[in-house]
């Protein structure tokens, strides 16, 4: 039986990929804003995991 982490990763990966593709498509002409959103997302993810400086 797979672990919860593997299940969550398997479910979340395609969802996050689809969201990322959609956001990228909508913000094609606003690359600076897109990069800012990605940076904030990465920072929030690191903070949630506890690896934020």
Rosetta silent file (secondary structure, phi, psi, omega in degrees, C-alpha in Angstrom):
SEQUENCE: XXXXXXXXXXXXXXXXXXXXXXXXXXXXXXXXXXXXXXXXXXXXXXXXXXXXX
SCORE:     score description
SCORE:     0.000 S_00000001
   1 L     0.000  129.700 -177.159    0.000    0.000    0.000 S_00000001
   2 L   -69.133  155.344  178.701    1.485    3.373   -1.019 S_00000001
   3 L   -76.662  162.383  179.354    2.279    5.998    1.557 S_00000001
   4 H   -61.226  -38.985  179.751    0.142    9.127    1.930 S_00000001
   5 H   -59.934  -42.076  179.330    3.012   11.248    0.632 S_00000001
   6 H   -65.967  -39.456  179.736    3.195    9.212   -2.580 S_00000001
   7 H   -65.651  -47.200 -179.909   -0.574    9.429   -3.047 S_00000001
   8 H   -61.226  -43.666  179.786   -0.640   13.191   -2.476 S_00000001
   9 H   -62.777  -43.395 -179.263    2.310   13.673   -4.831 S_00000001
  10 H   -63.926  -35.721 -179.365    0.706   11.513   -7.523 S_00000001
  11 H   -80.634  -40.960 -173.556   -2.558   13.469   -7.303 S_00000001
  12 H   -75.588  -31.771 -175.253   -1.083   16.951   -6.877 S_00000001
  13 H   -58.207  -53.525  179.452    1.567   16.811   -9.601 S_00000001
  14 H   -66.063  -32.184  178.168   -0.756   16.808  -12.659 S_00000001
  15 H   -65.577  -47.880  178.666   -3.077   19.320  -10.971 S_00000001
  16 H   -63.753  -36.721  178.196   -0.199   21.705  -10.254 S_00000001
  17 H   -64.373  -41.847  179.384    1.131   21.179  -13.778 S_00000001
  18 H   -65.831  -43.410  178.115   -2.265   22.057  -15.264 S_00000001
  19 H   -62.358  -44.327  179.313   -2.595   25.135  -13.037 S_00000001
  20 H   -61.546  -40.839  178.294    0.929   26.202  -13.942 S_00000001
  21 H   -65.664  -41.130  179.345    0.209   25.792  -17.654 S_00000001
  22 H   -64.969  -47.338  178.502   -3.019   27.761  -17.347 S_00000001
  23 H   -61.185  -43.761  178.402   -1.376   30.552  -15.366 S_00000001
  24 H   -60.890  -39.256  179.117    1.512   30.616  -17.814 S_00000001
  25 H   -66.756  -42.170 -177.555   -0.922   30.842  -20.734 S_00000001
  26 H   -71.079  -29.950 -174.608   -2.900   33.658  -19.117 S_00000001
  27 L  -108.440   25.685 -177.174    0.196   35.614  -18.131 S_00000001
  28 L   -54.972  -39.026 -177.483    2.251   35.081  -21.282 S_00000001
  29 L   -90.031    3.520  179.544    2.570   38.831  -21.792 S_00000001
  30 L  -126.595   57.267 -173.722    3.201   39.461  -18.112 S_00000001
  31 H   -61.165  -34.312  179.389    6.272   37.325  -17.550 S_00000001
  32 H   -63.060  -42.309  178.178    7.512   39.518  -14.695 S_00000001
  33 H   -65.540  -40.791  178.938    4.257   38.968  -12.810 S_00000001
  34 H   -61.074  -46.320  179.423    4.388   35.248  -13.565 S_00000001
  35 H   -62.544  -37.218  177.337    7.922   34.980  -12.216 S_00000001
  36 H   -62.976  -41.770  178.831    6.831   36.898   -9.130 S_00000001
  37 H   -64.910  -42.329  178.799    3.987   34.450   -8.539 S_00000001
  38 H   -62.917  -42.679 -179.995    6.314   31.475   -8.961 S_00000001
  39 H   -61.505  -44.128  179.193    8.795   33.046   -6.555 S_00000001
  40 H   -64.572  -39.322  179.739    6.078   33.634   -3.963 S_00000001
  41 H   -63.939  -44.603  179.190    4.790   30.080   -4.414 S_00000001
  42 H   -63.290  -42.746 -179.764    8.266   28.608   -3.938 S_00000001
  43 H   -63.233  -42.364  179.179    8.862   30.811   -0.901 S_00000001
  44 H   -65.634  -40.255  179.395    5.516   29.784    0.614 S_00000001
  45 H   -64.072  -43.030  179.153    6.235   26.105   -0.080 S_00000001
  46 H   -64.524  -39.267  179.432    9.653   26.347    1.567 S_00000001
  47 H   -64.514  -40.729 -179.559    8.137   28.125    4.556 S_00000001
  48 H   -64.983  -36.878 -179.789    5.478   25.416    4.871 S_00000001
  49 H   -77.708  -25.082  178.343    8.130   22.701    4.764 S_00000001
  50 L    98.760   16.056  179.743   10.297   24.599    7.218 S_00000001
  51 L  -102.857    8.202 -179.759   13.353   25.158    5.014 S_00000001
  52 L   -70.811  136.893 -179.974   12.836   28.898    4.723 S_00000001
  53 L   -67.764    0.000    0.000   15.851   30.909    5.908 S_00000001
